[in-house]
Amino acid sequence: MPTIQVSVVTSLSPQEAIQRLTDFGPNRAETWPNVDPGGVKVHDRGPDWADVTEGNRFAWERERYQWDTESGTVSSVTTDSNVWQSGPAWSYRLTPQPGGTRVDVAARRAGKGVKGKLVGAVLSIIGKRMIRSSTASALRP
């Protein structure tokens, strides 16, 4: 399963960054532009986890997110998708630094079917730039 790793620095505190990464409310589509406004559905939720389907007309995925504010981690596992195989998907490690937070992102993606394999091939070429840009945008104060 290919893994893409990037780092982003934000002026948000680690707690603010985790809050932004785990906000599955109406602002999700504003925070993450590749998510359609009507493309977020929270199936279930607890204090440190959420079962969410998100995406757009082209690609969607159902993820089980978990987070730990004390250790500064957020991760997700894909449980269903029209383009990605099930399994570990995203992990974020947040490290406090003067004036903000360093966020290390790892995306593990394996395409499912022809469409998923094509998307995976494109991701292997432009994925670092795309993931860095979307994460930086989502964590902009």
Backbone as a ProteinNet text record, in pm:
[ID]
protein_1_A
[PRIMARY]
MPTIQVSVVTSLSPQEAIQRLTDFGPNRAETWPNVDPGGVKVHDRGPDWADVTEGNRFAWERERYQWDTESGTVSSVTTDSNVWQSGPAWSYRLTPQPGGTRVDVAARRAGKGVKGKLVGAVLSIIGKRMIRSSTASALRP
[TERTIARY]
85.1	0	89.7	83	167.4	136.6	240.9	225.5	287.3	213.3	262.2	275.5	392.7	415.8	451.4	386.7	415.7	411.3	467.3	460.5	410.2	331.7	274.7	291.9	320.1	328.4	212.5	144.6	31.4	50.8	-10.2	-5	-110.8	-196.1	-293.9	-222	-279.4	-227.1	-260.3	-193.2	-228.4	-376.3	-432.2	-573.5	-664.3	-630.1	-709.4	-699	-579.6	-560.2	-639.5	-636.5	-715.1	-863.5	-906.4	-1047	-1084.2	-997.4	-1023.5	-1025.2	-931.5	-923.1	-1042.3	-1104.4	-1212.4	-1348.1	-1361.6	-1490.7	-1566.1	-1667.7	-1746.1	-1881.2	-1889.9	-2013.2	-2025.5	-2113.8	-2141.7	-2020.5	-1918.4	-1799.8	-1700.3	-1724.6	-1629.9	-1599.2	-1699.6	-1679.4	-1604.5	-1618.8	-1542.2	-1396.3	-1373.6	-1237.9	-1163.9	-1232.6	-1173.6	-1248	-1195.8	-1266.1	-1298.3	-1229.3	-1259.8	-1379	-1440.5	-1560.1	-1680.7	-1779	-1900.7	-1979.9	-2047.4	-2126.4	-2227.7	-2288.9	-2384.4	-2319.5	-2186.5	-2114.8	-2060.1	-2109.3	-2062.8	-2180.9	-2162	-2264.7	-2196.4	-2235.6	-2183.4	-2277	-2225	-2304.9	-2313.3	-2203.6	-2198	-2076.9	-2079	-1970.5	-1957.4	-1833.3	-1803.7	-1710.7	-1659.8	-1576	-1441.1	-1390.3	-1260.4	-1260.8	-1377.6	-1389.1	-1513.5	-1513.5	-1630.6	-1630.6	-1749.4	-1771.2	-1838.6	-1766	-1809.4	-1792.1	-1890.3	-1874.7	-1857.4	-1754.7	-1730.3	-1672.8	-1693.1	-1639.8	-1718.1	-1718.6	-1786.1	-1844	-1895.3	-1957.6	-1859.7	-1733.2	-1632.2	-1583	-1555.9	-1497.9	-1551.7	-1583.7	-1629.5	-1564.2	-1559	-1506.2	-1572.1	-1595.4	-1644.8	-1524.1	-1502.5	-1383.9	-1422.1	-1342.2	-1351.2	-1232	-1261.4	-1159.3	-1142.9	-1018.7	-989.9	-887.3	-897.4	-799.9	-771.1	-653	-606.4	-541.2	-609.5	-557.5	-429.8	-416.4	-295.5	-172.1	-183.1	-67.3	-55.8	-159.7	-156.6	-163	-256.4	-269.1	-414.2	-428.5	-557.1	-528.6	-614.2	-595.9	-731.8	-729	-853.5	-826.4	-931	-929.5	-1048	-1023.2	-1130.6	-1206.2	-1338.1	-1420.5	-1499.5	-1517.7	-1585.8	-1553.6	-1549	-1519.4	-1548.3	-1571.3	-1588	-1454.5	-1347.5	-1216.8	-1101.8	-1114.9	-1004.4	-1035.2	-931.1	-944.4	-958.7	-1019.6	-1033.1	-896.7	-880.9	-757.3	-712.6	-595	-544.4	-541.3	-582.5	-591.2	-506.6	-540.2	-475.7	-421.7	-308	-261.6	-197.5	-225	-172.2	-103.7	20.1	90.8	119.2	69.4	81.8	186.9	282.2	391	393.4	377.9	383.6	521.3	520.8	646.1	620.1	723	699.6	609.5	500.8	409.6	311.4	302	205.3	231.3	208.6	212.8	268.5	353.1	396.9	303.6	249	157.6	221.6	253.5	307.3	190.8	173.3	60.6	113.2	48.2	77.5	-54	-56.3	-173.7	-136.6	-210.7	-190.1	-309.3	-285.2	-394.4	-365.7	-459.6	-451.4	-582.3	-571.4	-689	-768.3	-899.6	-992.5	-1056.9	-1048.5	-1107.4	-1027.3	-1074.2	-1004	-997.6	-1110.5	-1114.8	-1017	-1016.9	-927.9	-781.2	-749.9	-610.9	-564.9	-654.6	-620.4	-599.6	-689.6	-675.8	-546.6	-517.5	-394.8	-270.6	-272.4	-158.1	-137	-245.5	-235.6	-185.1	-236.9	-195.6	-46.3	7.2	149.8	235.7	178.9	253.3	238.6	115	90.9	44.9	46.3	-10.1	54.1	187.9	254.1	209	214.3	176.8	28.8	-56.5	-199.8	-233.4	-175.7	-203.9	-147.1	-26.3	32.1	-55.5	-99.1	-180.9	-315.9	-385.4	-518.3	-508	-402.9	-386	-352.8	-263.4	-227.7	-351.3	-431.9	-554.5	-651.3	-667.3	-759.9	-715.6	-585.3	-532.6	-494.5	-541.5	-517.8	-604.9	-543.9	-624.7	-733.6
-117.3	0	123.6	208	326.9	424.2	486	585.7	716.3	823.6	957.9	1031	1092.3	1163.8	1308.4	1398.6	1541.1	1602.5	1722	1798.2	1938.1	1989.7	2123.6	2191.7	2321.8	2398.9	2497.6	2504.3	2595	2676.8	2793.2	2873.1	2828.2	2732.6	2678.2	2597.1	2593.2	2506.2	2361.5	2262.9	2123.5	2093.9	2150.4	2126.7	2186.3	2306.7	2370.1	2289.9	2239.3	2162	2031	1962.1	1839	1870	1980.2	2019.7	2040.5	2104.4	2128.9	1997.4	1907.8	1780.2	1689.6	1707.9	1617.8	1686.7	1800.5	1869.2	1812.4	1732.1	1669.7	1737.4	1861.2	1937.7	2005.9	2105.8	2173.9	2245	2277.1	2346	2251.8	2121.2	2023.9	2054.8	2085.1	2112.8	2243.6	2338.8	2463.1	2439.4	2355.2	2325.1	2240	2141.2	2049.9	2068	2147.1	2178.1	2057.3	1943.1	1826	1747.6	1797.1	1735.6	1821.2	1761.9	1834.6	1868.4	1984.8	2022	1915	1847.6	1742.4	1605.8	1602.4	1475.4	1426.4	1480.7	1436.5	1376.7	1254.2	1190.9	1126.5	1169.4	1110.1	996.3	874.3	756.1	735.1	763.3	746.6	824.6	856.6	939	919.1	925.6	920.9	1035.9	1042.1	1154.2	1161.1	1048.1	1048.2	963.2	948.7	873.1	915.9	886	913.8	818.9	776	692.3	782.4	818.3	923.6	880.8	913.1	902.8	1044.3	1063.6	1195.7	1181.4	1284.1	1281.9	1371	1332.3	1411	1314.9	1368.3	1283.3	1183.8	1220.3	1136.6	1025.4	1059.9	962.5	986.8	878	888.1	776.2	796.3	693.1	702.2	585.9	578.1	547.1	632.1	623.4	611.4	537.4	534.2	616.9	738.2	827.2	802.9	813.9	810.2	918.9	980.3	1083.1	1080.7	1133.9	1141.3	1277.6	1366.6	1502.3	1505.3	1416.2	1414.5	1375.7	1274.8	1232.6	1311.2	1388.4	1468.3	1384.1	1289.2	1203.5	1195.9	1182.8	1157.1	1051.7	950.8	849.7	805.3	744.5	691.2	559.8	479.5	352	354.6	324.7	317	186.4	198.4	77.9	48.6	151	132	251.3	231.2	339.4	292.1	387.2	350.5	350.9	401.9	404.2	347.4	337.6	293.3	160.5	78.3	-46.5	-17	-108.7	-94.9	-107.5	-36.5	-44.6	92.5	99.4	228	330.6	453.7	556.1	679	748.6	874.5	868.5	932.3	954.2	1092.6	1158.6	1292.5	1289	1336.9	1350.3	1498.4	1552.7	1695.4	1718.4	1804.5	1834.3	1983.6	2022.1	2165.6	2221.6	2342.6	2415	2561.5	2640.3	2782.5	2847.3	2906.3	2977	2889.5	2761.1	2677.7	2529.6	2458.5	2312.6	2261.6	2161.2	2088	1967.2	1947.3	1836.1	1744.9	1623.2	1523.2	1435.1	1428.4	1356.4	1235.6	1122.7	1003.8	956.1	941.3	890.1	754.6	652.6	517.6	486.6	477.5	462.4	348	259.9	153.2	155	174.9	185.5	57.1	74	-37.7	-25	-128.9	-125.6	-37.1	-26.2	51.8	199.1	255.3	396.5	424.2	339.6	357.6	346	253.5	237.8	359.2	416.5	538.9	656.2	671	778.4	758.6	633.8	603.7	639.2	613.4	647.3	798	872.6	1019.3	1067.8	1009.4	1047.8	1024.4	917.3	890	997.3	1066	1169.8	1306.4	1344.9	1480	1479.5	1361.9	1347.8	1434.3	1441	1520.5	1665.3	1722.2	1863.6	1884.2	1793.1	1804.7	1790.6	1691	1668.5	1781.4	1827	1939.5	2063.8	2092.5	2211	2203.9	2089.5	2078.9	2080.7	2018.7	2019.2	2159.1	2228.6	2366.6	2455.9	2439.3	2517.7	2488	2360.3	2321.2	2372.9	2390	2432.2	2579.9	2654.1	2797.7	2863.7	2951.7	3018.2	3107.8
0	0	0	-104.8	-111.3	2.4	54.5	160.9	114.7	132.4	101.4	233	257.8	382.1	352.5	426.8	416.1	555.5	567.3	692.3	661.6	754.1	742.3	877	875.1	998.7	1000	1114.1	1131.7	1258.5	1263.2	1386.2	1487.1	1449.5	1543.4	1651.6	1770.6	1875.1	1838.4	1899.2	1869.8	1896.9	2004.8	2035.6	1928.5	1881.4	1775.3	1644.8	1615.2	1492.8	1498.2	1612.1	1625.4	1611.1	1670	1658.5	1512.1	1435	1292.9	1214.6	1244.9	1173.9	1202.9	1319.8	1361.5	1366.5	1300.9	1291.9	1171.8	1199.4	1092.7	1076.4	1122.5	1112.3	977.2	969.7	842.5	782.7	864.6	813.4	745.4	750.1	693.7	547.1	469.9	327.2	305	396.7	385.5	422.1	521.8	566.2	463.5	406.8	308.5	176.2	82.5	-42.6	-130	-112.8	-194.8	-141.3	-33.9	23.2	-14.3	-80.7	-116.2	9.8	12.4	129.9	171.1	76.6	110	119.3	110.4	105.6	238.1	349.4	481.4	557.2	604.4	685.9	806.4	926.2	1049.1	1087.5	1085.4	1118.1	1269	1338.2	1483.2	1532.3	1661.7	1714.7	1863.8	1912	2054.1	2088.5	2212.6	2253.5	2181.2	2132.6	2065.5	1938.2	1876.5	1752.4	1675.9	1545.8	1462.1	1343.2	1304.4	1186.7	1083.6	977.3	886.5	741.2	658.2	513.5	461.6	378.3	320.7	181.7	102	-33	-125.6	-253	-356.3	-460.2	-570.2	-672.1	-733.4	-737.5	-800.2	-707.3	-582.9	-489.3	-348.6	-279.6	-140.9	-60.6	69.1	157.2	293.9	351.6	489	575.8	676.2	760.6	907.2	979.1	1126.3	1174.6	1222.5	1276	1425.8	1473.8	1616.5	1644.3	1762.2	1797	1946.3	1979.1	2116.8	2134.1	2202.6	2217.8	2301.2	2398	2481.1	2401.2	2316.1	2237.3	2106.1	2071.7	1949.4	1823	1820.7	1702.7	1655.2	1525.1	1460.8	1354.6	1345.7	1241.5	1189.9	1072.6	1017	946.6	941.9	870.4	774.3	648.1	549.7	570.2	586.3	600.8	473.5	388.2	260.3	172.2	41.3	-51.9	-193.4	-281.5	-421.6	-496.5	-434.8	-502.3	-419.5	-288.4	-203.1	-136.4	-123	-49.3	99.4	171.2	316.4	381.9	494.1	570.9	617.3	681	730.4	617.7	648.2	544.8	578.4	685.2	720.6	863.2	883.8	1020.3	1027.8	1138.1	1163.7	1300.2	1306	1433.3	1451.8	1561.9	1588.4	1695.8	1664.2	1755.4	1783.2	1911.6	1943.2	1908.4	1860.8	1838.8	1864.2	1883.9	1913.6	1808.3	1854	1764.8	1690.6	1725	1654.6	1666.4	1554.5	1554.2	1421.6	1431.4	1312.3	1299.8	1180	1154.6	1050.1	1092	1000.3	954.5	824.3	764.7	687.5	706.8	625.8	565.9	434.8	363.9	304.2	343.5	289.4	199.9	71.1	-23.6	-120	-134.6	-234	-311.4	-441.7	-526	-534.3	-551.5	-566.3	-703.7	-782.9	-916.2	-1010.5	-1131.7	-1234.6	-1194.8	-1151.7	-1113.7	-999	-899	-784.8	-822.5	-911.4	-954.4	-1035.1	-1115.5	-1189.2	-1092.7	-996.5	-897.8	-817.5	-780.4	-708.1	-787.8	-919	-1004.1	-1009	-1022.7	-1022.9	-887.2	-779.4	-645.3	-624.3	-681.9	-665.2	-732.7	-830.8	-903.6	-837.4	-803.1	-750.1	-604.3	-541.9	-408	-301.7	-298.4	-193.9	-199.6	-317.5	-333.6	-298.5	-345.4	-322.3	-172.6	-105.9	36.5	121.3	89.5	163.9	149.7	28.2	2.9	73.6	63.7	126.2	278.6	335	481.2	529.7	460.1	497.9	492.5	389.3	376.2	490.5	523.7	630.8	766.4	786.3	916.6	919.2	820.4	817.7	925.2	1006.4	1112.8	1056.6
[MASK]
+++++++++++++++++++++++++++++++++++++++++++++++++++++++++++++++++++++++++++++++++++++++++++++++++++++++++++++++++++++++++++++++++++++++++++++

